[in-house]
Amino acid sequence: MTENPHDAAEPKRAERSKKAERWKKAEQPPAGPRPAPRWAQRGPSSARAYAPASAPTVCPVCRGPVEGELTCQFCGQVMVLPTGIHLSTVGLRFGGFLLENLLMICTLYIGWLIWAFLVFPQGQTPAKQLLHMRVIYIPEARAARWWRMFFREFIAKGIIGLLAAVTLLIPYFWLLWDRNRQELWDKMATTLVVTDRADRLRPSPQPPAELPGGRS
Ligand SMILES: [Zn+2]
């Protein structure tokens, strides 16, 4: 005798309806405030949100007003860090950028990479170590550690670099969506580009402007 296919499907169906029941239960909001999803538990990404709640109204270093700020806008003191720890100056940041690239070239990148992996746990890169700078993880007011440094130096910088490259390349593709296939430089110069196989638009040689002893 052949087996009834419905019988075989029966336990499966029962299980499915049990699953559906469970899903329905899960969909019902639990009593009380719903806990934030794990990815949202990290807190705001805005630096200003980490200004201390019971903040001093004046900077302990320079006495400038700092209400609601994470860092003093006058001397760069970071409110959640010990007195005397201030933001690196723009000049130092730029110097660090140049030095970092110089170190990469001088060590054929591989040396820089090994050095970087060794100093990442201290919140530093090779240039930052030489210039006594450190990357701080704001929510915990401490030095960034290996993974955050790795994310900052390779993933985040990679994404920004890619975005910049794509954005800067857009003008070169302008003719693709332009009615007159003009590039932006065509617009600036009031030009467009045609194919002229038979040279029909070649300017004819100019007649000599004025022959010596010519007509009046
Ligand atoms: Zn200050």
py3Dmol code that shows the C-alpha trace and the ligand (Angstrom):
import py3Dmol

protein = """\
ATOM      1  CA  MET A   1       0.000   0.000   0.000  1.00  0.00           C
ATOM      2  CA  THR A   2       1.221   3.528  -0.733  1.00  0.00           C
ATOM      3  CA  GLU A   3       1.615   5.899   2.140  1.00  0.00           C
ATOM      4  CA  ASN A   4      -0.775   8.782   2.336  1.00  0.00           C
ATOM      5  CA  PRO A   5       1.287  11.913   1.628  1.00  0.00           C
ATOM      6  CA  HIS A   6      -1.022  13.921   3.863  1.00  0.00           C
ATOM      7  CA  ASP A   7       0.054  11.875   6.853  1.00  0.00           C
ATOM      8  CA  ALA A   8       3.679  12.689   6.290  1.00  0.00           C
ATOM      9  CA  ALA A   9       2.894  16.379   5.976  1.00  0.00           C
ATOM     10  CA  GLU A  10       0.910  16.435   9.203  1.00  0.00           C
ATOM     11  CA  PRO A  11       3.734  16.745  11.755  1.00  0.00           C
ATOM     12  CA  LYS A  12       5.437  19.354   9.602  1.00  0.00           C
ATOM     13  CA  ARG A  13       2.290  21.447   9.491  1.00  0.00           C
ATOM     14  CA  ALA A  14       1.870  21.176  13.241  1.00  0.00           C
ATOM     15  CA  GLU A  15       5.412  22.376  13.727  1.00  0.00           C
ATOM     16  CA  ARG A  16       4.871  25.242  11.336  1.00  0.00           C
ATOM     17  CA  SER A  17       1.779  26.426  13.172  1.00  0.00           C
ATOM     18  CA  LYS A  18       3.710  26.185  16.447  1.00  0.00           C
ATOM     19  CA  LYS A  19       6.390  28.357  14.903  1.00  0.00           C
ATOM     20  CA  ALA A  20       3.792  30.852  13.750  1.00  0.00           C
ATOM     21  CA  GLU A  21       2.401  30.947  17.256  1.00  0.00           C
ATOM     22  CA  ARG A  22       5.850  31.715  18.613  1.00  0.00           C
ATOM     23  CA  TRP A  23       6.345  34.450  16.034  1.00  0.00           C
ATOM     24  CA  LYS A  24       3.039  36.031  16.931  1.00  0.00           C
ATOM     25  CA  LYS A  25       4.054  36.019  20.577  1.00  0.00           C
ATOM     26  CA  ALA A  26       7.369  37.613  19.705  1.00  0.00           C
ATOM     27  CA  GLU A  27       5.653  40.307  17.705  1.00  0.00           C
ATOM     28  CA  GLN A  28       3.590  41.453  20.626  1.00  0.00           C
ATOM     29  CA  PRO A  29       5.390  44.308  22.344  1.00  0.00           C
ATOM     30  CA  PRO A  30       6.557  43.351  25.814  1.00  0.00           C
ATOM     31  CA  ALA A  31       5.170  45.291  28.746  1.00  0.00           C
ATOM     32  CA  GLY A  32       7.153  48.365  29.632  1.00  0.00           C
ATOM     33  CA  PRO A  33       9.670  50.271  27.523  1.00  0.00           C
ATOM     34  CA  ARG A  34      11.151  48.253  24.700  1.00  0.00           C
ATOM     35  CA  PRO A  35      14.899  47.739  25.028  1.00  0.00           C
ATOM     36  CA  ALA A  36      16.910  49.398  22.283  1.00  0.00           C
ATOM     37  CA  PRO A  37      18.339  47.019  19.668  1.00  0.00           C
ATOM     38  CA  ARG A  38      21.946  46.045  20.292  1.00  0.00           C
ATOM     39  CA  TRP A  39      23.295  48.091  17.414  1.00  0.00           C
ATOM     40  CA  ALA A  40      21.631  51.202  18.837  1.00  0.00           C
ATOM     41  CA  GLN A  41      23.024  50.779  22.337  1.00  0.00           C
ATOM     42  CA  ARG A  42      26.309  52.406  21.492  1.00  0.00           C
ATOM     43  CA  GLY A  43      25.065  55.912  22.138  1.00  0.00           C
ATOM     44  CA  PRO A  44      25.121  58.976  19.933  1.00  0.00           C
ATOM     45  CA  SER A  45      27.984  59.497  17.525  1.00  0.00           C
ATOM     46  CA  SER A  46      28.032  63.258  17.955  1.00  0.00           C
ATOM     47  CA  ALA A  47      31.039  64.254  20.055  1.00  0.00           C
ATOM     48  CA  ARG A  48      29.070  67.053  21.693  1.00  0.00           C
ATOM     49  CA  ALA A  49      26.665  64.512  23.219  1.00  0.00           C
ATOM     50  CA  TYR A  50      29.503  63.332  25.450  1.00  0.00           C
ATOM     51  CA  ALA A  51      30.053  66.662  27.129  1.00  0.00           C
ATOM     52  CA  PRO A  52      29.798  66.005  30.853  1.00  0.00           C
ATOM     53  CA  ALA A  53      26.272  66.474  32.184  1.00  0.00           C
ATOM     54  CA  SER A  54      27.422  68.278  35.309  1.00  0.00           C
ATOM     55  CA  ALA A  55      29.792  70.322  33.220  1.00  0.00           C
ATOM     56  CA  PRO A  56      31.838  73.179  34.548  1.00  0.00           C
ATOM     57  CA  THR A  57      30.634  76.443  33.017  1.00  0.00           C
ATOM     58  CA  VAL A  58      34.167  77.722  32.615  1.00  0.00           C
ATOM     59  CA  CYS A  59      37.255  75.943  31.344  1.00  0.00           C
ATOM     60  CA  PRO A  60      39.490  74.862  34.257  1.00  0.00           C
ATOM     61  CA  VAL A  61      42.533  75.839  32.189  1.00  0.00           C
ATOM     62  CA  CYS A  62      41.748  79.133  30.489  1.00  0.00           C
ATOM     63  CA  ARG A  63      38.485  80.173  32.225  1.00  0.00           C
ATOM     64  CA  GLY A  64      36.703  80.454  28.875  1.00  0.00           C
ATOM     65  CA  PRO A  65      32.980  79.556  28.719  1.00  0.00           C
ATOM     66  CA  VAL A  66      32.497  75.860  27.916  1.00  0.00           C
ATOM     67  CA  GLU A  67      28.830  75.210  28.658  1.00  0.00           C
ATOM     68  CA  GLY A  68      27.594  72.128  26.787  1.00  0.00           C
ATOM     69  CA  GLU A  69      30.878  71.628  24.947  1.00  0.00           C
ATOM     70  CA  LEU A  70      33.082  68.534  24.977  1.00  0.00           C
ATOM     71  CA  THR A  71      36.188  70.609  24.394  1.00  0.00           C
ATOM     72  CA  CYS A  72      37.104  74.187  25.268  1.00  0.00           C
ATOM     73  CA  GLN A  73      36.783  76.237  22.095  1.00  0.00           C
ATOM     74  CA  PHE A  74      39.556  78.560  23.288  1.00  0.00           C
ATOM     75  CA  CYS A  75      42.360  76.339  24.595  1.00  0.00           C
ATOM     76  CA  GLY A  76      41.250  72.888  23.400  1.00  0.00           C
ATOM     77  CA  GLN A  77      41.091  71.315  26.857  1.00  0.00           C
ATOM     78  CA  VAL A  78      38.962  68.155  26.655  1.00  0.00           C
ATOM     79  CA  MET A  79      36.390  68.289  29.455  1.00  0.00           C
ATOM     80  CA  VAL A  80      36.263  64.529  30.090  1.00  0.00           C
ATOM     81  CA  LEU A  81      40.070  64.162  30.228  1.00  0.00           C
ATOM     82  CA  PRO A  82      42.595  65.251  32.869  1.00  0.00           C
ATOM     83  CA  THR A  83      43.502  68.937  33.002  1.00  0.00           C
ATOM     84  CA  GLY A  84      46.238  69.752  30.537  1.00  0.00           C
ATOM     85  CA  ILE A  85      45.133  67.227  27.891  1.00  0.00           C
ATOM     86  CA  HIS A  86      44.027  69.357  24.963  1.00  0.00           C
ATOM     87  CA  LEU A  87      43.189  68.785  21.323  1.00  0.00           C
ATOM     88  CA  SER A  88      46.152  68.597  18.956  1.00  0.00           C
ATOM     89  CA  THR A  89      46.524  71.788  16.949  1.00  0.00           C
ATOM     90  CA  VAL A  90      45.613  71.899  13.266  1.00  0.00           C
ATOM     91  CA  GLY A  91      49.296  72.371  12.440  1.00  0.00           C
ATOM     92  CA  LEU A  92      50.276  69.271  14.399  1.00  0.00           C
ATOM     93  CA  ARG A  93      47.501  67.225  12.791  1.00  0.00           C
ATOM     94  CA  PHE A  94      48.682  68.302   9.343  1.00  0.00           C
ATOM     95  CA  GLY A  95      52.306  67.628  10.277  1.00  0.00           C
ATOM     96  CA  GLY A  96      51.237  64.182  11.457  1.00  0.00           C
ATOM     97  CA  PHE A  97      49.564  63.535   8.130  1.00  0.00           C
ATOM     98  CA  LEU A  98      52.725  64.476   6.226  1.00  0.00           C
ATOM     99  CA  LEU A  99      54.982  62.486   8.565  1.00  0.00           C
ATOM    100  CA  GLU A 100      52.702  59.443   8.321  1.00  0.00           C
ATOM    101  CA  ASN A 101      52.950  59.440   4.540  1.00  0.00           C
ATOM    102  CA  LEU A 102      56.703  59.986   4.691  1.00  0.00           C
ATOM    103  CA  LEU A 103      57.064  57.005   7.049  1.00  0.00           C
ATOM    104  CA  MET A 104      54.912  54.866   4.752  1.00  0.00           C
ATOM    105  CA  ILE A 105      57.138  55.654   1.771  1.00  0.00           C
ATOM    106  CA  CYS A 106      60.419  55.269   3.679  1.00  0.00           C
ATOM    107  CA  THR A 107      59.438  51.875   5.111  1.00  0.00           C
ATOM    108  CA  LEU A 108      57.882  50.654   1.842  1.00  0.00           C
ATOM    109  CA  TYR A 109      54.541  50.583   3.669  1.00  0.00           C
ATOM    110  CA  ILE A 110      55.190  47.136   5.156  1.00  0.00           C
ATOM    111  CA  GLY A 111      57.383  48.561   7.924  1.00  0.00           C
ATOM    112  CA  TRP A 112      54.793  51.187   8.696  1.00  0.00           C
ATOM    113  CA  LEU A 113      52.103  48.493   8.807  1.00  0.00           C
ATOM    114  CA  ILE A 114      53.997  46.354  11.354  1.00  0.00           C
ATOM    115  CA  TRP A 115      54.813  49.448  13.433  1.00  0.00           C
ATOM    116  CA  ALA A 116      51.167  50.555  13.279  1.00  0.00           C
ATOM    117  CA  PHE A 117      49.846  47.193  14.426  1.00  0.00           C
ATOM    118  CA  LEU A 118      52.225  47.374  17.410  1.00  0.00           C
ATOM    119  CA  VAL A 119      51.119  50.858  18.511  1.00  0.00           C
ATOM    120  CA  PHE A 120      47.391  50.574  17.684  1.00  0.00           C
ATOM    121  CA  PRO A 121      46.654  49.193  21.229  1.00  0.00           C
ATOM    122  CA  GLN A 122      47.897  52.505  22.649  1.00  0.00           C
ATOM    123  CA  GLY A 123      45.651  54.541  20.369  1.00  0.00           C
ATOM    124  CA  GLN A 124      48.552  55.595  18.171  1.00  0.00           C
ATOM    125  CA  THR A 125      49.953  55.322  14.682  1.00  0.00           C
ATOM    126  CA  PRO A 126      53.694  55.565  13.944  1.00  0.00           C
ATOM    127  CA  ALA A 127      53.553  59.324  13.285  1.00  0.00           C
ATOM    128  CA  LYS A 128      51.318  59.921  16.302  1.00  0.00           C
ATOM    129  CA  GLN A 129      53.781  58.033  18.485  1.00  0.00           C
ATOM    130  CA  LEU A 130      56.660  60.192  17.262  1.00  0.00           C
ATOM    131  CA  LEU A 131      54.610  63.377  17.758  1.00  0.00           C
ATOM    132  CA  HIS A 132      53.184  62.309  21.148  1.00  0.00           C
ATOM    133  CA  MET A 133      49.583  62.305  19.949  1.00  0.00           C
ATOM    134  CA  ARG A 134      46.900  59.802  20.887  1.00  0.00           C
ATOM    135  CA  VAL A 135      43.460  58.858  19.564  1.00  0.00           C
ATOM    136  CA  ILE A 136      40.775  58.954  22.289  1.00  0.00           C
ATOM    137  CA  TYR A 137      37.564  56.910  22.252  1.00  0.00           C
ATOM    138  CA  ILE A 138      35.095  59.570  23.373  1.00  0.00           C
ATOM    139  CA  PRO A 139      32.302  57.515  25.052  1.00  0.00           C
ATOM    140  CA  GLU A 140      34.767  55.912  27.432  1.00  0.00           C
ATOM    141  CA  ALA A 141      37.230  58.832  27.686  1.00  0.00           C
ATOM    142  CA  ARG A 142      40.245  56.581  27.157  1.00  0.00           C
ATOM    143  CA  ALA A 143      42.736  55.706  24.436  1.00  0.00           C
ATOM    144  CA  ALA A 144      41.263  53.922  21.430  1.00  0.00           C
ATOM    145  CA  ARG A 145      42.296  50.287  21.233  1.00  0.00           C
ATOM    146  CA  TRP A 146      43.372  47.981  18.399  1.00  0.00           C
ATOM    147  CA  TRP A 147      40.074  47.387  16.612  1.00  0.00           C
ATOM    148  CA  ARG A 148      38.943  51.000  16.786  1.00  0.00           C
ATOM    149  CA  MET A 149      42.307  52.117  15.426  1.00  0.00           C
ATOM    150  CA  PHE A 150      42.082  49.514  12.689  1.00  0.00           C
ATOM    151  CA  PHE A 151      38.553  50.667  11.816  1.00  0.00           C
ATOM    152  CA  ARG A 152      39.612  54.337  11.880  1.00  0.00           C
ATOM    153  CA  GLU A 153      42.795  53.942   9.848  1.00  0.00           C
ATOM    154  CA  PHE A 154      41.677  51.447   7.225  1.00  0.00           C
ATOM    155  CA  ILE A 155      37.909  51.051   7.021  1.00  0.00           C
ATOM    156  CA  ALA A 156      36.718  54.582   7.802  1.00  0.00           C
ATOM    157  CA  LYS A 157      39.535  56.261   5.855  1.00  0.00           C
ATOM    158  CA  GLY A 158      38.953  53.808   3.010  1.00  0.00           C
ATOM    159  CA  ILE A 159      35.253  54.656   2.796  1.00  0.00           C
ATOM    160  CA  ILE A 160      35.915  58.414   2.887  1.00  0.00           C
ATOM    161  CA  GLY A 161      38.652  58.073   0.279  1.00  0.00           C
ATOM    162  CA  LEU A 162      36.394  56.089  -2.012  1.00  0.00           C
ATOM    163  CA  LEU A 163      33.568  58.616  -1.628  1.00  0.00           C
ATOM    164  CA  ALA A 164      35.949  61.466  -2.397  1.00  0.00           C
ATOM    165  CA  ALA A 165      37.322  59.685  -5.462  1.00  0.00           C
ATOM    166  CA  VAL A 166      33.855  58.927  -6.819  1.00  0.00           C
ATOM    167  CA  THR A 167      32.635  62.465  -6.145  1.00  0.00           C
ATOM    168  CA  LEU A 168      35.631  64.057  -7.814  1.00  0.00           C
ATOM    169  CA  LEU A 169      35.299  61.808 -10.857  1.00  0.00           C
ATOM    170  CA  ILE A 170      31.663  62.760 -11.487  1.00  0.00           C
ATOM    171  CA  PRO A 171      32.506  65.863 -13.582  1.00  0.00           C
ATOM    172  CA  TYR A 172      34.467  63.703 -16.020  1.00  0.00           C
ATOM    173  CA  PHE A 173      31.330  61.753 -16.867  1.00  0.00           C
ATOM    174  CA  TRP A 174      29.201  64.869 -17.355  1.00  0.00           C
ATOM    175  CA  LEU A 175      28.725  64.345 -21.087  1.00  0.00           C
ATOM    176  CA  LEU A 176      26.897  61.077 -20.434  1.00  0.00           C
ATOM    177  CA  TRP A 177      23.796  62.876 -19.196  1.00  0.00           C
ATOM    178  CA  ASP A 178      24.232  66.227 -20.917  1.00  0.00           C
ATOM    179  CA  ARG A 179      21.830  67.051 -23.805  1.00  0.00           C
ATOM    180  CA  ASN A 180      24.641  68.451 -25.927  1.00  0.00           C
ATOM    181  CA  ARG A 181      27.248  66.026 -24.626  1.00  0.00           C
ATOM    182  CA  GLN A 182      29.132  68.909 -23.134  1.00  0.00           C
ATOM    183  CA  GLU A 183      31.670  68.448 -20.410  1.00  0.00           C
ATOM    184  CA  LEU A 184      31.809  71.165 -17.774  1.00  0.00           C
ATOM    185  CA  TRP A 185      34.833  72.699 -19.496  1.00  0.00           C
ATOM    186  CA  ASP A 186      32.767  72.828 -22.711  1.00  0.00           C
ATOM    187  CA  LYS A 187      30.198  74.878 -20.853  1.00  0.00           C
ATOM    188  CA  MET A 188      32.862  77.212 -19.499  1.00  0.00           C
ATOM    189  CA  ALA A 189      34.391  77.667 -22.939  1.00  0.00           C
ATOM    190  CA  THR A 190      31.002  77.637 -24.772  1.00  0.00           C
ATOM    191  CA  THR A 191      32.088  74.710 -26.957  1.00  0.00           C
ATOM    192  CA  LEU A 192      30.802  71.338 -28.049  1.00  0.00           C
ATOM    193  CA  VAL A 193      32.468  68.439 -29.824  1.00  0.00           C
ATOM    194  CA  VAL A 194      31.434  67.095 -33.271  1.00  0.00           C
ATOM    195  CA  THR A 195      32.760  64.490 -35.687  1.00  0.00           C
ATOM    196  CA  ASP A 196      33.887  66.071 -38.944  1.00  0.00           C
ATOM    197  CA  ARG A 197      35.048  63.199 -41.162  1.00  0.00           C
ATOM    198  CA  ALA A 198      35.164  65.175 -44.402  1.00  0.00           C
ATOM    199  CA  ASP A 199      36.817  68.181 -42.824  1.00  0.00           C
ATOM    200  CA  ARG A 200      33.867  70.325 -43.862  1.00  0.00           C
ATOM    201  CA  LEU A 201      34.335  72.657 -40.958  1.00  0.00           C
ATOM    202  CA  ARG A 202      38.077  73.149 -41.332  1.00  0.00           C
ATOM    203  CA  PRO A 203      38.697  76.887 -41.468  1.00  0.00           C
ATOM    204  CA  SER A 204      39.928  77.980 -44.879  1.00  0.00           C
ATOM    205  CA  PRO A 205      43.387  79.514 -44.859  1.00  0.00           C
ATOM    206  CA  GLN A 206      43.171  83.197 -44.055  1.00  0.00           C
ATOM    207  CA  PRO A 207      44.046  85.515 -46.935  1.00  0.00           C
ATOM    208  CA  PRO A 208      47.120  87.567 -46.119  1.00  0.00           C
ATOM    209  CA  ALA A 209      45.845  90.436 -44.080  1.00  0.00           C
ATOM    210  CA  GLU A 210      47.600  93.289 -45.844  1.00  0.00           C
ATOM    211  CA  LEU A 211      50.008  93.001 -48.763  1.00  0.00           C
ATOM    212  CA  PRO A 212      52.765  95.548 -48.787  1.00  0.00           C
ATOM    213  CA  GLY A 213      51.724  98.224 -51.207  1.00  0.00           C
ATOM    214  CA  GLY A 214      48.314  96.686 -51.566  1.00  0.00           C
ATOM    215  CA  ARG A 215      44.920  98.172 -52.162  1.00  0.00           C
ATOM    216  CA  SER A 216      43.688 101.096 -50.219  1.00  0.00           C
TER     217      SER A 216
END
"""
ligand_1 = """\
1
ZN
Zn 40.069 76.522 27.818
"""
view = py3Dmol.view(width=600, height=400)
view.addModel(protein, "pdb")
view.setStyle({"model": 0}, {"cartoon": {"style": "trace"}})
view.addModel(ligand_1, "xyz")
view.setStyle({"model": 1}, {"stick": {}})
view.zoomTo()
view.show()
